[in-house]
Amino acid sequence: MARKTNQRRAPSKSWDAVAGWYLGWAGAEGSRHHRELAIPALMALLAPEKGERVLDIGCGAGALAPAVMAAGAHYTGIDKSPRLVAHGRKHHGGDARLLVGDATRLSALAALAPGGFDAATFLLSIQDIDPLDVTLRSAAWALRPGGRLVMLMTHPCFRIPRQSGWGWDDGRSLQYRRIDSYLTPLDVPMQEYGRKNGKEKPGVTRSYHRPLETYVAALAASGFVIDALQEIPAGNTGEEGRAQRRARREIPLFLGIGAWQS
Ligand SMILES: C[S@@+](CC[C@H](N)C(=O)[O-])C[C@H]1O[C@@H](n2cnc3c(N)ncnc32)[C@H](O)[C@@H]1O
């Protein structure tokens, strides 16, 4: 039966549907936040050595590839979105290996072998991938014994989609962070893209909020030992007042976790 022209199409959950928007914001080298904060913080936790094999899970267009390759390590990225992967391949050239695949089923990828990597990373991707326990077991499959895992995410204690925000305390003249809900895991539909131009199938990606204890428990259950944790504040743009600068310095934007496989 022909689809009615005015029928509202169900938005896709795939990042493919929002690839145009994401690439417009972040490109294949990452957004300003990637380049100034997230990538340097992840690289400090990862500390890759020359010749090491790094698997970047949920790699998008491979924003991490230049930093890993500049350290002399080998970069492989996997992502579920064929459009982001195709863009990344074109941008980064043949030295970066980018594969289309599902983070929850890495063993289904013929191009990967068990224990084939020295390190695995999640650059701003772990909160977009579900379920967490299956994803971490899948990462563990790809790592050699003793292999390292680094995840860099928006801070799950302070940056909860739709459940946190800035507030202003008049009496104390300070900016505070308000948290409305934290311990309950959430599956949050993000802003919808692609509807306006009418050409692309509209896309709504999901973000999965989990409290910190869920990450620690899932890492431990997959055989990882946490050996580093870093909380990273947002940089200033220069336009903030004193109270905003203090709030941004004090309340972190990103959380980085380093672990190794026991
Ligand atoms: C916020 S983007 C981050 C991309 C990239 N790491 C970056 O920082 O530019 C989240 C990515 O997770 C990917 N993703 C979500 N679920 C996935 C899954 N099950 N397997 C592989 N990739 C997945 C999406 O396709 C998307 O590219």
PDBQT file of the ligand as one rigid body, heavy atoms in Angstrom, charges set to zero:
ROOT
HETATM    1  C1  LIG A 301      28.540  10.648  19.786  1.00  0.00    +0.000 C 
HETATM    2  S1  LIG A 301      29.017   9.565  18.473  1.00  0.00    +0.000 S 
HETATM    3  C2  LIG A 301      30.777   9.534  18.799  1.00  0.00    +0.000 C 
HETATM    4  C3  LIG A 301      31.574   9.180  17.584  1.00  0.00    +0.000 C 
HETATM    5  C4  LIG A 301      33.088   9.359  17.728  1.00  0.00    +0.000 C 
HETATM    6  N1  LIG A 301      33.644   8.514  18.748  1.00  0.00    +0.000 N 
HETATM    7  C5  LIG A 301      33.409  10.806  17.983  1.00  0.00    +0.000 C 
HETATM    8  O1  LIG A 301      33.787  11.133  19.124  1.00  0.00    +0.000 OA
HETATM    9  O2  LIG A 301      33.272  11.614  17.052  1.00  0.00    +0.000 OA
HETATM   10  C6  LIG A 301      28.483   7.953  19.035  1.00  0.00    +0.000 C 
HETATM   11  C7  LIG A 301      28.768   6.863  18.039  1.00  0.00    +0.000 C 
HETATM   12  O3  LIG A 301      28.403   5.597  18.599  1.00  0.00    +0.000 OA
HETATM   13  C8  LIG A 301      28.012   4.765  17.510  1.00  0.00    +0.000 C 
HETATM   14  N2  LIG A 301      27.263   3.592  17.991  1.00  0.00    +0.000 N 
HETATM   15  C9  LIG A 301      26.110   3.563  18.692  1.00  0.00    +0.000 A 
HETATM   16  N3  LIG A 301      25.752   2.286  18.927  1.00  0.00    +0.000 NA
HETATM   17  C10 LIG A 301      26.697   1.485  18.350  1.00  0.00    +0.000 A 
HETATM   18  C11 LIG A 301      26.906   0.100  18.266  1.00  0.00    +0.000 A 
HETATM   19  N4  LIG A 301      26.053  -0.770  18.825  1.00  0.00    +0.000 N 
HETATM   20  N5  LIG A 301      27.984  -0.350  17.608  1.00  0.00    +0.000 NA
HETATM   21  C12 LIG A 301      28.870   0.503  17.052  1.00  0.00    +0.000 A 
HETATM   22  N6  LIG A 301      28.738   1.841  17.098  1.00  0.00    +0.000 NA
HETATM   23  C13 LIG A 301      27.670   2.340  17.753  1.00  0.00    +0.000 A 
HETATM   24  C14 LIG A 301      27.179   5.688  16.641  1.00  0.00    +0.000 C 
HETATM   25  O4  LIG A 301      27.015   5.192  15.329  1.00  0.00    +0.000 OA
HETATM   26  C15 LIG A 301      27.994   6.981  16.728  1.00  0.00    +0.000 C 
HETATM   27  O5  LIG A 301      28.888   7.117  15.667  1.00  0.00    +0.000 OA
ENDROOT
TORSDOF 0
